[in-house]
Amino acid sequence: MKRKEQQKLIREQSDKTLKQFSVLSSVNRPARGWIRAIRDALGMNMRQLAGRLGVHSSRIPRIEQDELTGSLTIKTMQRVADELDCVFVYGFVPRSSLEDTVKKQATSKARKKLNRIMHTMNLEGQNLEEKNRESIFKSIVDDILDSPSSLWDKNNKS
């Protein structure tokens, strides 16, 4: 199996797995954070959570604030979740699909490359018919997808 085919298969399998989590992308974090929301729902005060975590009670407001600012470590989130009898869930949910993201990136790079080609041709007094331009564009996209090693490079060269 070619590398391109392997990568496509990996994307398809990942898309299938990640699709299960797409409903989570619309769930908003409570205004005071998940830790505070769960702690309050359980009727657990800061001193009690601190005792379960084995930290001083003055640490809990900082933990809750760090969750809100995004500076709480994953390790601490897991530990707090365990003490709240919860499962900490961490992941990425693609906005569309991984396959669409790759195609969108290839299309963007192809458009830039075609624009450079067209600019050079215009400087040389050559014009390309729309039909040929579209054909070349599709060919560039296919070439990029066939050899995706530079797909995510920041520079404009393809």
C-alpha positions, -999 to +999 in steps of 0.1 A: +000+000+000+014+034-010+021+060+017-007+083+002-032+055+005-021+047+040-025+083+051-059+085+035-070+053+053-057+066+086-076+099+080-108+080+072-105+058+103-097+088+125-126+107+110-149+078+118-136+076+154-137+114+160-172+118+146-185+103+178-172+133+196-187+159+173-216+165+197-191+177+223-180+206+201-213+224+209-210+219+247-198+250+264-178+251+296-198+264+325-190+300+333-172+291+366-155+260+351-162+223+352-144+217+385-166+243+403-198+232+385-192+195+395-180+204+430-211+226+436-235+199+421-220+173+444-224+197+474-186+195+481-169+226+495-133+237+488-120+222+520-135+188+512-120+188+477-087+199+491-088+171+516-095+145+488-066+160+467-042+162+497-036+199+492-043+230+514-077+244+509-062+277+496-051+257+465-086+250+453-095+286+442-063+286+422-071+253+406-105+265+396-091+298+383-063+280+364-089+258+347-107+290+334-074+305+321-063+272+305-032+270+326-042+239+346-022+209+336-038+178+321-023+158+350-041+180+376-073+179+356-072+141+356-065+141+393-093+165+402-117+146+379-108+113+397-115+129+431-149+142+418-157+107+406-156+119+370-137+108+339-115+136+324-120+137+286-094+153+264-093+154+227-096+173+194-128+175+174-123+185+138-145+213+125-153+193+094-133+161+087-096+154+085-100+145+048-117+178+041-090+197+059-063+180+037-082+188+005-088+224+016-051+228+023-041+212-010-066+235-028-051+265-011-015+256-020-026+248-056-043+282-059-011+300-048+010+279-071-013+285-101-013+323-093+025+323-095+024+304-128-002+328-142+018+358-131+049+345-148+029+337-180+013+371-180+048+387-177+058+367-207+027+378-226+011+344-225-025+338-216-041+306-205-077+299-214-101+293-184-106+257-195-069+250-194-065+269-162-090+247-144-074+216-158-040+227-146-054+237-112-069+202-108-036+187-118-017+207-093-042+197-065-037+160-075+001+164-075+000+179-040-023+151-027+000+125-044+031+139-026+018+156+005+052+160+022+051+198+019+014+201+024+017+219+057+048+239+051+042+276+058+062+289+028+044+295-004+066+272-025+050+239-035 
